[in-house]
Amino acid sequence: MLEIKDLKVNIEDKEILKGINLSVKAGEVHAIMGPNGSGKSTLASALAGRNYFNITHGKIIYEGKDLTELTPEDRAREGIFLGFQYPVEIPGVSMVNFLRTAINSMRKYRGQEPLPAGDFLKLMREKKKIVEIDSDLTNRSVNEGFSGGEKKKNEIFQMALLEPRLAILDETDSGLDIDALRIVSNGVNKLRSPENATIIITHYQRLLDYIVPDVVHVLYKGRIVKSGDKSLAKELEEHGYDWIKHEVDAHA
Amino acid sequence: MTDQEKILNEVTGSDYKFGFQTNIDTETIPKGLNEEVVRIISAKKEEPEWLTESRLKAFRHWQTLHMPDWAHLKIPEIDYQDIIYYAAPKQEAKYESMDEVDPELLDTFNRLGIPLEEQKQLAGVAVDAVMDSVSVKTTFQDILADKGIIFCSFSDAVKNHSDLIKKYMGSVVPYTDNYFAALNSAVFSDGSFCYIPKGVRCPMELSTYFRINAANTGQFERTLIVAEEDSYVSYLEGCTAPIRDENQLHAAIVEIVAMENAEVKYSTVQNWYPGNKEGKGGIYNFVTKRGICKGDNSKISWTQVETGSAVTWKYPSCILKGDNSVGEFYSVAVTNNYQQADTGTKMIHIGKNTRSTIISKGISAGKSQNSYRGLVKVLKGAENARNYSQCDSLLLGDKCGAHTFPYLEVNNRSAVVEHEATTSKIGEDQIFYCNQRGIDTENAISLIVNGYAKEVLNKLPMEFAVEAQKLLAITLEGSVG
């Protein structure tokens, strides 16, 4: 589904990603872990098409298409979803209006008619259950005045509604209490299917107790320095990142 | 050049969508302004002597004045002798049915998306359409007449209701008020008159579409609304204008009188030609709008969506004379390219327990300048006066300007006056968030801007609100910062 080949990304003149290789197949859940500043969020943004940095080298192939040639909105319409680490507030724009515009933009791209209002509201009701989100929340403006936990739930709710093929969850667990973490994880687990894939970006292992990954990667200084199964996450939990840092830095 | 900048430049490239010109024969008088011209205008309109005299008095006063220069506007010098002060469509006859109306005129309205026919049927709006200076078509007169409501062109009112005109014209905006008020009082061509009798709730939204058309013709409209005790009326004003190169002067006067327990809602969507992307052409819009809450418990509410004109100079105001009277001002002013707007309100608290609310939302894009200028004045006797002002500015891009000039004069200790102001930029984060959900940048901006202006748009009557939302989107097509 996704093939990243020797991806190098600069922000201004600084190289943040120094040659990432990653292959994600349909049905898989990949966890990307790493200490702060290792380039995790930059990787997520590069996949979604944020334009404040330059891809200087390498390729991102998604479903046989060169992703770098698509605008951010077309990537979204092709089924890529980014769960934001810090979802922005859009005052005065209701969740209903926002999501209806989003869904209909995607439908238009696929050559489908806009979803009738009744069907849309029904769909919203169904998906709300997945993340146990309050009705009240969807009547408010996009993320406005939402608590940290509500914002993250809202991201998963949007993911449920938009039904992406590849979901990238950027630090979705940060700032969540244990209940919210459970709800968010349940949501993600319910949406797992053999057709789609998920990339979970996280600093901590605890999210992976809830969402069990197929593959765990460690990103450090702009490179994936280690990959393994879920036991790698456990190891990191016990020993921290230092042993990997030592290993890598010793080789360098 | 970043993507954002590219899009920003594209806006500037988006052409005015309502730019077209209608070929209707107009009867004009030569350029220039002097006593003779004032007399000709008055004579053409077959006005009574007192009105001719009133015009001349205003003209003489105007000659002693200078154009105001205190606004945050850069206006090239206007040659008042290079303007035609009167133009009337040649067909003077009034029509019984729509079939008799010049098809080209109907087409004009259709292209504007405001077909009279449809409005009659769907919206239940009585339309007094002003094409240049003389009103062409008046509808729904019967229903209104039934209730004793008078809604007609200003000239008709001069002929048929001269006692009311004599009593109220100039009572809120005297000709001595300012430069443009004096000019209008001297040369006003036509406009609308609306009278709601005691105890009557006007059953429909009243609207007038103004349209500047004849080349080089200044428009000097005059509107007078009188709401007697316990009455209610909602009045809509909306306009667009065709593309042209010369600047066009427009100086209107709107006067509202609200008696005891009366309520007047006045809504405007203004979309006159703003000039091209180099800042050439466009309407100069100098408007004096003022209402007086004369009776106790009366209320006047101004709502405006200003997207057009090269220059806007406009301060719809309320004089809160009656005790417990309420004044409101809700405004969205959008400027793009080289547009300049200096707009706001004045709330003059005279009566006890008077309340006023000001919500102003400025949106600046391109190389435009957008200023809010507002005065809240509490007089000595205005016990317990309350004002709440909120002035927000939204910037799209980094070549535009937003300015806020609040003035406060409080002469009563019991008054409570609050002022809040914010300035924000449409963030790339917000746009990217929308993009990531499959929404393209154009639609993202439209969503964000309409969300920002929601508080004001919600105050508009339904059919106007939809039109206004589209207008905001069209006006800002592609602007990002």
Interface residues (C-beta under 8 A of the other chain):
Chain A: A48 G49 R50 N51 Y52 T71 P72 E73 R75 A76 R77 F81 L82 F84 P87 V88 I90 P91 G92 V93 N97 F98 L99 T101 A102 I103 S105 M106 Y109 S141 V142 Q158 L162
Chain B: T2 D3 G427 E428 D429 Q430 F432 Y433 C434 N435 Q436 R437 G438 I439 D440 T441 N443 L447 I448 N450 G451 Y452 A453 K454 E455
